[in-house]
């Protein structure tokens, strides 16, 4: 998870486009020829894309853009610490 990447994706793509990309990548991972290395890369991409969707949702709920991104990271790190 990389906050600068999440912010970039959120600023430059609408939520629907990101959701469609997530679906395509998830479908790709279901093919039997996908290697572990590819799965790791796709996993990182999916994490950043899902983060961008969450930030979009927070912004739509009225949270300022900077706070939305920071709140998302705190939420994720908080769930890891549990």
N, CA, C and O of each residue as an XYZ file, in Angstrom:
328
protein
N       0.848     -1.173      0.000
C       0.000      0.000      0.000
C       0.892      1.235      0.000
O       1.758      1.400      0.860
N       0.661      2.086     -0.976
C       1.456      3.304     -1.103
C       0.508      4.491     -1.220
O      -0.220      4.628     -2.203
N       0.528      5.346     -0.200
C      -0.383      6.488     -0.173
C      -0.240      7.393     -1.394
O      -1.261      7.814     -1.939
N       0.970      7.716     -1.854
C       1.063      8.561     -3.059
C       0.397      7.920     -4.278
O      -0.206      8.616     -5.095
N       0.503      6.613     -4.399
C      -0.129      5.912     -5.524
C      -1.647      5.959     -5.377
O      -2.364      6.193     -6.349
N      -2.128      5.736     -4.159
C      -3.576      5.788     -3.899
C      -4.114      7.170     -4.245
O      -5.144      7.289     -4.909
N      -3.432      8.197     -3.804
C      -3.869      9.570     -4.103
C      -3.876      9.828     -5.610
O      -4.809     10.428     -6.144
N      -2.828      9.370     -6.282
C      -2.742      9.569     -7.736
C      -3.910      8.873     -8.443
O      -4.559      9.464     -9.306
N      -4.170      7.629     -8.076
C      -5.272      6.894     -8.697
C      -6.609      7.569     -8.431
O      -7.446      7.681     -9.326
N      -6.804      8.016     -7.204
C      -8.071      8.650     -6.826
C      -8.276      9.966     -7.565
O      -9.387     10.264     -8.005
N      -7.225     10.747     -7.705
C      -7.349     12.055     -8.354
C      -7.552     11.948     -9.862
O      -8.218     12.794    -10.459
N      -6.987     10.918    -10.479
C      -6.955     10.839    -11.940
C      -7.943      9.861    -12.554
O      -7.983      9.708    -13.775
N      -8.744      9.195    -11.719
C      -9.704      8.213    -12.222
C     -10.991      8.287    -11.420
O     -10.966      8.491    -10.207
N     -12.113      8.119    -12.103
C     -13.362      8.098    -11.352
C     -13.543      6.715    -10.720
O     -12.878      5.747    -11.089
N     -14.449      6.658     -9.773
C     -14.648      5.441     -8.992
C     -15.054      4.249     -9.861
O     -14.597      3.130     -9.626
N     -15.893      4.474    -10.842
C     -16.348      3.387    -11.713
C     -15.184      2.779    -12.499
O     -15.086      1.559    -12.625
N     -14.318      3.624    -13.018
C     -13.156      3.133    -13.772
C     -12.262      2.270    -12.869
O     -11.760      1.229    -13.293
N     -12.075      2.711    -11.639
C     -11.251      1.937    -10.708
C     -11.922      0.608    -10.380
O     -11.262     -0.430    -10.338
N     -13.233      0.637    -10.147
C     -13.967     -0.600     -9.851
C     -13.847     -1.594    -11.009
O     -13.655     -2.789    -10.782
N     -13.959     -1.111    -12.239
C     -13.826     -1.981    -13.412
C     -12.425     -2.591    -13.494
O     -12.267     -3.764    -13.832
N     -11.430     -1.794    -13.185
C     -10.052     -2.292    -13.195
C      -9.862     -3.383    -12.151
O      -9.199     -4.388    -12.406
N     -10.443     -3.181    -10.982
C     -10.367     -4.188     -9.913
C     -10.983     -5.500    -10.398
O     -10.411     -6.570    -10.191
N     -12.125     -5.419    -11.030
C     -12.791     -6.629    -11.534
C     -11.928     -7.365    -12.552
O     -11.831     -8.592    -12.517
N     -11.308     -6.625    -13.452
C     -10.458     -7.251    -14.474
C      -9.264     -7.940    -13.816
O      -8.940     -9.078    -14.157
N      -8.613     -7.264    -12.882
C      -7.453     -7.868    -12.218
C      -7.842     -9.094    -11.402
O      -7.120    -10.091    -11.392
N      -8.984     -9.023    -10.716
C      -9.442    -10.182     -9.954
C      -9.705    -11.359    -10.883
O      -9.367    -12.499    -10.561
N     -10.302    -11.084    -12.024
C     -10.564    -12.142    -12.997
C      -9.261    -12.734    -13.518
O      -9.152    -13.949    -13.681
N      -8.284    -11.890    -13.777
C      -6.976    -12.347    -14.258
C      -6.335    -13.310    -13.268
O      -5.740    -14.307    -13.676
N      -6.448    -13.028    -11.975
C      -5.814    -13.878    -10.963
C      -6.421    -15.274    -10.904
O      -5.806    -16.193    -10.364
N      -7.609    -15.440    -11.447
C      -8.272    -16.744    -11.413
C      -7.740    -17.715    -12.466
O      -8.062    -18.903    -12.431
N      -6.938    -17.225    -13.390
C      -6.396    -18.115    -14.427
C      -5.264    -18.950    -13.838
O      -4.447    -18.445    -13.068
N      -5.222    -20.201    -14.195
C      -4.268    -21.137    -13.597
C      -2.806    -20.855    -13.932
O      -1.916    -21.329    -13.226
N      -2.543    -20.099    -14.985
C      -1.147    -19.864    -15.379
C      -0.511    -18.658    -14.682
O       0.656    -18.354    -14.931
N      -1.245    -17.978    -13.830
C      -0.702    -16.806    -13.140
C       0.290    -17.279    -12.072
O      -0.048    -18.098    -11.218
N       1.512    -16.754    -12.134
C       2.563    -17.170    -11.198
C       2.412    -16.461     -9.850
O       1.662    -15.493     -9.721
N       3.132    -16.960     -8.863
C       3.116    -16.341     -7.529
C       3.648    -14.911     -7.584
O       3.123    -14.023     -6.913
N       4.676    -14.694     -8.374
C       5.240    -13.349     -8.509
C       4.201    -12.392     -9.095
O       4.054    -11.264     -8.625
N       3.491    -12.842    -10.111
C       2.435    -12.019    -10.703
C       1.323    -11.766     -9.694
O       0.773    -10.666     -9.634
N       0.995    -12.772     -8.908
C      -0.041    -12.609     -7.880
C       0.368    -11.548     -6.855
O      -0.464    -10.756     -6.411
N       1.638    -11.537     -6.485
C       2.120    -10.531     -5.536
C       1.976     -9.124     -6.105
O       1.533     -8.207     -5.414
N       2.350     -8.964     -7.359
C       2.249     -7.651     -8.005
C       0.786     -7.226     -8.117
O       0.439     -6.084     -7.817
N      -0.054     -8.140     -8.544
C      -1.477     -7.829     -8.678
C      -2.093     -7.526     -7.320
O      -2.950     -6.650     -7.202
N      -1.657     -8.249     -6.301
C      -2.147     -7.976     -4.950
C      -1.832     -6.556     -4.507
O      -2.673     -5.887     -3.906
N      -0.628     -6.098     -4.803
C      -0.243     -4.726     -4.468
C      -1.082     -3.723     -5.262
O      -1.528     -2.713     -4.718
N      -1.293     -4.003     -6.542
C      -2.130     -3.134     -7.369
C      -3.553     -3.076     -6.820
O      -4.138     -1.999     -6.707
N      -4.101     -4.231     -6.481
C      -5.473     -4.279     -5.955
C      -5.595     -3.509     -4.641
O      -6.590     -2.823     -4.407
N      -4.587     -3.625     -3.795
C      -4.600     -2.887     -2.532
C      -4.671     -1.387     -2.784
O      -5.458     -0.684     -2.151
N      -3.854     -0.902     -3.701
C      -3.853      0.530     -4.014
C      -5.159      0.966     -4.674
O      -5.680      2.040     -4.373
N      -5.685      0.139     -5.569
C      -6.947      0.473     -6.230
C      -8.111      0.497     -5.233
O      -8.948      1.399     -5.272
N      -8.158     -0.490     -4.348
C      -9.221     -0.514     -3.335
C      -9.097      0.683     -2.400
O     -10.101      1.249     -1.967
N      -7.869      1.062     -2.095
C      -7.651      2.261     -1.287
C      -8.182      3.498     -1.978
O      -8.785      4.357     -1.335
N      -7.966      3.599     -3.278
C      -8.463      4.753     -4.036
C      -9.987      4.793     -4.021
O     -10.576      5.871     -3.936
N     -10.632      3.630     -4.103
C     -12.100      3.579     -4.033
C     -12.576      4.050     -2.659
O     -13.528      4.824     -2.560
N     -11.917      3.586     -1.607
C     -12.300      4.000     -0.250
C     -12.127      5.505     -0.066
O     -12.971      6.154      0.553
N     -11.055      6.057     -0.589
C     -10.826      7.504     -0.489
C     -11.905      8.253     -1.257
O     -12.411      9.268     -0.779
N     -12.265      7.764     -2.447
C     -13.366      8.377     -3.212
C     -14.639      8.411     -2.366
O     -15.319      9.435     -2.306
N     -14.959      7.296     -1.717
C     -16.186      7.218     -0.920
C     -16.166      8.213      0.233
O     -17.171      8.865      0.516
N     -15.019      8.325      0.897
C     -14.916      9.287      2.006
C     -15.094     10.715      1.511
O     -15.769     11.520      2.153
N     -14.490     11.027      0.374
C     -14.620     12.373     -0.190
C     -16.073     12.646     -0.563
O     -16.581     13.744     -0.334
N     -16.739     11.649     -1.136
C     -18.155     11.799     -1.477
C     -19.022     12.013     -0.230
O     -20.085     12.629     -0.302
N     -18.554     11.497      0.911
C     -19.266     11.680      2.176
C     -18.922     12.998      2.858
O     -19.404     13.277      3.956
N     -18.080     13.815      2.201
C     -17.791     15.143      2.718
C     -16.463     15.299      3.444
O     -16.170     16.375      3.964
N     -15.664     14.253      3.487
C     -14.353     14.346      4.137
C     -13.391     15.050      3.178
O     -13.343     14.709      1.997
N     -12.624     16.030      3.671
C     -11.647     16.692      2.793
C     -10.665     15.673      2.205
O     -10.333     14.676      2.847
N     -10.211     15.935      0.987
C      -9.377     14.978      0.245
C      -8.159     14.510      1.038
O      -7.903     13.310      1.134
N      -7.415     15.445      1.601
C      -6.197     15.083      2.350
C      -6.545     14.229      3.564
O      -5.871     13.237      3.841
N      -7.588     14.611      4.286
C      -8.002     13.849      5.461
C      -8.487     12.454      5.078
O      -8.241     11.491      5.804
N      -9.170     12.344      3.951
C      -9.692     11.045      3.515
C      -8.553     10.066      3.283
O      -8.623      8.919      3.723
N      -7.510     10.503      2.601
C      -6.366      9.622      2.338
C      -5.667      9.236      3.627
O      -5.331      8.068      3.825
N      -5.446     10.201      4.502
C      -4.787      9.909      5.774
C      -5.638      9.016      6.660
O      -5.112      8.126      7.327
N      -6.938      9.239      6.678
C      -7.836      8.401      7.473
C      -7.828      6.958      6.969
O      -7.889      6.017      7.759
N      -7.751      6.796      5.660
C      -7.708      5.445      5.098
C      -6.463      4.707      5.580
O      -6.542      3.552      5.997
N      -5.316      5.378      5.521
C      -4.065      4.744      5.955
C      -4.134      4.399      7.437
O      -3.723      3.309      7.835
N      -4.646      5.305      8.255
C      -4.790      5.022      9.690
C      -5.705      3.829      9.934
O      -5.439      2.998     10.803
N      -6.780      3.753      9.164
C      -7.723      2.649      9.287
C      -7.051      1.308      8.983
O      -7.233      0.328      9.706
N      -6.273      1.285      7.901
C      -5.586      0.056      7.509
C      -4.520     -0.322      8.541
O      -4.443     -1.473      8.972
N      -3.710      0.644      8.927
C      -2.655      0.362      9.900
C      -3.248     -0.044     11.247
O      -2.687     -0.889     11.945
N      -4.372      0.553     11.610
C      -5.058      0.179     12.852
C      -5.559     -1.245     12.813
O      -5.520     -1.939     13.829
N      -6.030     -1.696     11.665
C      -6.537     -3.056     11.552
C      -5.382     -4.067     11.565
O      -5.561     -5.208     11.991
N      -4.217     -3.653     11.107
C      -3.044     -4.532     11.110
C      -2.532     -4.700     12.543
O      -2.086     -5.783     12.922
N      -2.597     -3.633     13.333
C      -2.093     -3.674     14.707
C      -2.929     -4.550     15.626
O      -2.458     -4.968     16.683
N      -4.168     -4.830     15.230
C      -5.064     -5.611     16.106
C      -4.684     -7.049     16.177
O      -5.339     -7.828     16.869
